[in-house]
Amino acid sequence: MAGLVQIRRANAPEDAQAGTEGAVVDDSIQADPHAPRVYMETFGCQMNEADTALVLGRLRQDGWVRVTSPAEADLVLVNTCAVREKAEDRVYGRTTQLLDHRNRNPDLVIGITGCMAEHLRDKLETRAPHIQLVAGPDSYRNIAALARKAITGERAVDVHLDKAEVYEGLDPVIRSPGDDGSEAATSRDDGVSGYVTIQRGCDKFCTFCVVPFTRGRERGVPPREVLRQARRLAEAGYRELTLLGQTVNSYAWEDVSFAELLRAVAAVEGIERIRFTSPYPVDFSDELIEVLATEPKVCPYVHMPVQAGADVVLERMRRGYTLADYRELVRKLRAAVPHIAISTDIMVGFCGETEADHAETLALMEEVQFDFAFMFAYSDREITYASKKLVDDVPQETKLRRLREVIELQEKHTRARLAARVGQRDRVLVVNTSKRGDKLLGRTPTFQKVLLPLGCAAPGEFVDVTITGTTGHSLFGELLDVQNSD
């Protein structure tokens, strides 16, 4: 297996690759001290964050309570990602670290859920025999029974992929109005911005990607369920929703298109902003562009992975579009929504990539000027077409050098695009306090972070600000009335 993997984003607003290690306490722990206790960590993308909330919702319904640390738990679950090799290595390392807690509780059960559970189901028993519960991404409806089985000492495994499972009718854990954070399923759950999964699986079968094998074939969540979840979040005080899918704009349910679903979600009272991730370039319709241009609640921001800037590489990846197609889509988006922000994914060092191919990627970046990007070097994933049929022939040192060049160029573009915002006015949704605790943290409609003075607003409020400066990765803002009184 090729070693990568280094991943980097230039000014990505949230860390989609970071594990979240802060579990929280369920209030019911006070009511029933004898209830089984679960601690859960999440690695990977927003889809995994949403799945963690779903798992915790199912366990809560079965009488489990969440705790603040693995030292307090009867069951520790690590929700995993298998998209890149580094993510798997981190999970193996983390589950091994968790074994230390068996010094206090010899009966502690360690389990994994998610993509890695499905991808490595045959290896886990030999490489990580301490993992006693293995639940794939289509087994969460059954997670409580698996957990009960595992804490009796039996190994519990369910990695069956279900072509019909979309978890209709199940309620993920969300924060309640006025909650101080104790009900948050993951560290990203701020009670302001919520996730609704509208599509599961993927049918694209890009040659480098494990998702169709680990999450199964594409299927849409019924619109009635999407709207039910959106209303539930609105009633709980969430102001912003992100609709999630592996190729979210490929969504279809009977005769309902993704664009139609967006308009329906926009009609939900209480939800003021709507985002979606990640769309696939091939399925980005003119109807969807019209929604972006005309529906005020749909944010003028698109994360649109390009992966590579050379047609020969895109063809080898089986992405289904050419650079001309991608450029035309960018042109249409910017013509329809002139102030739109566009981010992307860029992979370097894919099988057969030459220096000329790499130069074309840099040229595309110069041309498009992405607002930010997720950037990484290719790593071999065993079950993919690329692993079986192509040759991973770009040396590791070459991959890392190309990655550095891509990162440096994107950093330049990100800083320039943020600097151009200084002096402009914008409407910011306050979501939380900053990591240092000395500023409020908000987001613009174009998904840029804005740091505001403490005390000027509360999470969940919208404020009109003037952008006064930039760190190069986020913006500073002042309320308009403060600015105008100087």
N, C-alpha and C positions, 0 to 999 in steps of 0.2 A: 504494500500500500504506500502510495506516495505520501511523504510527510508534508503537510502544510501546517498547519494552515495558518496563515496570518490574515486577519480581517481588519478592515479599518473603514470608518466613515468620516467624511469631512462634514462637520456640522450637522450630523443626523440628530434630530431633536431628542430621540430616546434611543437607548442602547438595545437594539433588537437581538443582540447575541449574548447579552449578559445574563447570568443566572441570578435569580432573585432569591435571597436566602432569608428574608425576614418573614417568618410565619407570624400569625396573629392568634390571639386568644378569642375563642367563641364565648359569648356571654353565658351560654348554658353550662359552661364548666363549673360555675358557681352553684347551679341548681342540682347537678348530678355529678358529684366527684368520682363516682364509680364508672362513668361512661368511658368507653375506649377513646383514646386520644390519638390524634393524627397531626403530624407536622409535614408540610409539603413545600418543596422548592421547585422552581421553574427555570429551565434552560430553553433558549430558542426564541421563536418569533411571537408575534401577537396572537397567532392561532393557538400556540401553546398556552399563553396567558389565559385566553378564553377557555381552553380545555381544563386548565387548573381550577378555574371558578366552577366549571361544570362538575368535575370530580368532587370538589368540596361540597357542592350543593347536594349531590347524591349521598355522600357520607353523612352530612348533617341530617338529612332526612331519615337515615338509618340509626341516628342516635349518637354519632361520633361528635367529638368536639375538637377544635383546633387549639394548638398550644404554641407558645412563643419560641420554643427551641426543641431540637431533637432529643435533648436530655429529658424532656418531660413526656415524650411520646411512647405509645405502644406500637405505632406504625409510622414509619418515615417513607414518604413517597417522593421520588424525584421524577418530575415530568421532563421528558428528554427530547432532544433534537438529533436527527441523524443526517442532516443536510450536508454537514462537513465533518471531516475526520476529527478536527480539534474538539468539536462539541462532544463527540463520543468519548474521546480521551478524558475530557473534563468530567464526564459523568462517571466513568470507571474510577477515576481518582476520588471523586466526591463520595461515592458509595463506600469506597474503602475507608475513607476518613470517618464516615458515620459509624463504622464498626466499633470505634472507641466507646460509643455510648452503651455498648453491651456490657461494659464493666459495671455500670449502674443497673442496667436492666438486661439480664441474659436472654430474656424472651423477646427483646426488641425485634420487630420485623422490618426489613428494608425491602422496598419494592420500587420498581420503575414503571412508568406509564409513558405512552406516546410513541413517537416514531422509532426511537432506538429499540424499544421493546419489540416492535414488529420486525425491524430490520435485522436484529441480531438474536432473535429468539433461540436459534440453534446453538449459538456460542455462549450464551449467558451462563448456562449450567456448568460449563467447564471453566470459563474465564472468570466468572464472578459467582461462585456457588453460594455466596452469602446473600444474594438477591433471591428472596423467597416469593415475591409477588411480581408477576410480569403481565401488564395489561396494555394491549395495543389500543390505537386511537378509536376503534369501533366497539370497544368493550366497556365503555364507561357506564352504560345503563346497568351493567352487572357488577360494578366496582364494589358495592357494599358486600355482596356475597363473596367475592374474591378476598376482600379484606378480612371478613369473618373466618374464612377458611384458613388464611395465612396465619392468623394469630392463634389458631389451634395447633400450629406446628406443621401443617401440610403445605406443600408448595402449590401455589395457585397461579395458573397460567391461562390467559385467554388472549390470543393474538389474531383471532379470526377476523378477516375483513368482510364487512357486510355491505353489499351493494345498495341497500335501502336505508341504512341507519343515518339519520340526520338529527337525532335527539329531540324530535318534536315533543313538546309538552313538558320537558325537563327544565328546571329553573336553576341557573348558575347562582352562586353566592354573589350578592352585590351589597354595597354599603347602603345603609338606611339614612333617611334625612336626619341631620344633626349628629351622626355618628362621628366619633373622634378618630376613626381609622381602625378600630378594633375588629370591624367586620370585613375589612378589605381582604379579598382572596389572594391578591398578589401586591407587590410593592407599587405596581403601576396603577392600581385601582385608587384613584384620588376622589371618587364620588362625584366627579365633574364630567370626565370623559369615559364613556363606556364602549364595549365591544359587542357586536352582534354577528355571530357566524352565519353567513347566508349560503355558503357552499362548502362542501367537503370533497376531498379527493382532487384528482387532476387527470385529464385525458391527453395532455400534450406530449408526454414521453420525450422530452429533450434528452439528448444522449448522455448528459452529465448528471442527471437529476434522479434522486431516489424517491421523490414524493409519490409518484403513481404506484410504486411498490410498497411504500410504508403507510400511505393513507388511502389507497384504493382508487377506484374510478370516480369520476366527477358526478356529483348529484347535488341538486339545489334544495334548499330548505323551503318549504311551502311559504308563500307570501303571508298567509295568516299567522304563521309562527314568527316570522321576522317582525311583523307589526306588533304581535303580542309582546315580544321581548323588548321592542323599542318603547312601547307604552309603559311597560314595567319599569324600565330605566328612567323614563321621564317622570313617572310618579315618585320614584325614589330621589328625584332632584338632579339627575344627570342632565347636562345641557348640550353635550356633544356626543355623537355616535360615530364609530368607525365600523363600516360593514366589511367583514372579513371573508376572504376566499383565496385559495391558491392561485386561481386566475379569476378574480372576482367578477370581471366584466363579461366572462363567459357564462355567467349565471343564466339559467333558464328554468322556468317551471311552467309546464304546459305551454300556454301562449303568452306568458308574462316575461318580458325582457328585463334586463338589468336596468335600463333607463326608466322603464315604467315603475319598477320597484323603488328606485331612488325617489321618484316623485311621490310615491305613496308614503314612504318613510318621512319625507319632508313635510307631509301634512300632519304628522303626529304633534299634538300640542305639547309644548314644553321643550322639545328638542329644537335647538337654534342653529346648530352646525352639524353637517354630515360630511364624513370623509369615507374613503374606501381604499382598500389595498389588498393585494397588488393586482392591477390590471395587466392584461397580456396584450401586446401591441396588435396582434392579428385580429382580435375581437373588439377593438375600440371603434365603435360605430359612430356614424354621423349623428344618430339620435342621442347617443351619450354625450357627444360634444355639445349638442344643443342644450341638454340639461345643465351641463357645466356653465354654459353661457347665460342661461335664463332663470335658473332656480336659485334664488338668493341664499338658501340654506346650504346648498352644496358648495363646499369650499373650493376656491380656485387653486387647487394643488393636486398634482398627479405624480405618484411614484410609478415610473414606467421603465422596467428593466430592459436594457439594450444588450447587455452581456459582453458584446464584442463589437469592434468597429470595422471589421473586415468581412465582406460577404462570404469568402471561402470558409471562414471560421463559423459564421452563423449557419452556413449550410451543414458543416460538420456537426454542429450542435443540434441540428434539426429544429431551429427556432421558427421556421415557417414564414419569415419575412426577410427582405433585403434591406440594406442601408437606405436605399431610395424610399422604400416603404416607410421606414422609421422617420426619415427626415420629413416626408410629406405629412405624417401624423403630427410631428412637432409643429410644422408650419400651420396646420389646421387648428391646433389647440391655441397657438399664440395669436392667430388671426381672430378666433372666436372669443378668446379671453386674454386680452393683451397683458394683464398683470399676473398671469398664471405662473406658479412655481412648479418646476419639473425636477424631480430627482430620479436616480437610476441605480441599477446594479451593474458593475463592471467586473468581469473575470479576466485575469491574465494567465497566460501559460497553458491554455487548453491544448489538447493534443494537436501537434502539427503547427502550432502558431509560430510564425517566423517574425523576424525583426520588422519586416515590411508590414505584416499584419498588425503588429503592435503599434507601429507608427500611424497606421490608419485609425486605430482606437484613439490615440492622442489627438489626431486631427479632428475626429468627430467631437471629442470633448471641447476642443477649441471653438468648433463651429456652434455647438448647441449651448455651451455655457450652463451646465446643470447647476441647480441651486445647492445640492449636496449629493453624495453618492455613497453606496455601500460598495467597498472595493476589496477584492480578495483574489488569492491565487488558486488555481485549480488543484483539487485533490481527488484522487481516484476513489470512487465509491463502488464497492465490489460488484453489486448486482446490476449496475447500469450497463447500457449498450457501450458506452465509451470504455468502461473497464474491460468488457469482454471482447470488443472488436477493434478498438483503436489503441494506439500506442502513446503512453504518457511519456513523450520524448523531449520535453522541455526541461533542462536541468533545474534543480531547485534554486541554485544561486541566480539563474537567469529569471526565474519566476519572481523571486524576491526583489531583484533589481527593477524589473518591469513594474512590479507593484509599487515600489517607492516612487517611480516616475509618475505613475497614475495618481498616487496620493498627493504628491507635490503639486501637480497641475490642478487637481480638484480643489486643494486648499486655496490656491490662488483665486480660482473662480468663486469659491464660496465667500472668501473675504471681500472680494470686489462687489459681489451682489449684496452682501450685508451693508457694506459702506455706502452703497447707492441709496439705501433706505434712510440714512440719517437726514433729518429735517422733514421727513414725511409724516403724515398722520395716519393712524391705523386704529382699528377696533380690536382690542385684546380681551381674550377670555382668561381670567385668572384661574389657575388650576391648583396651585400649591405654594409652598414656600421653597426657596432654593435649597440646594444641598447644604450650604453653609448656614442657612437659617437667617441670613441678614437681608434678604430681598424676597419679594413676592415673585413667583414665576407664572408667566402667562404665555399664550400663544396667539399669533396672528392668524388670519384665515389661510395664509400661505404656509403655515406650519413652522414659522420661525419663533424661537424662544425670545421672550422679552422679560427683562428683569426690571421690576418696579419697586418703589420705596415701600417698606413695611407699613401697614396701617392704612394704605390709601384705598384698599378694597378688600373684599373677602373672596375666597374660592367660590367659583360659580357665578361671579359677577362679570359683566362686560364693562369695560372702561375704554373711553376714547383717549388716546395718548399721542404725544409727539415723540418720535424716535430721536433720541439725543446722542447716541453713540453706539459703539459696538466693541465687543471683545475679540471679534474675528470669528466667533462661533455662535454668539448670541447678541441680542440687541439690548440697549438700555432705553427706557421710556419714562416719561413724566406725564401725569394727567394734564389734560388740556387746560383746565382751570388754574392749575399750579403754574404751568408754563406761561399762561396769559397774564398772570398777576405779577410776574417779575418786572 
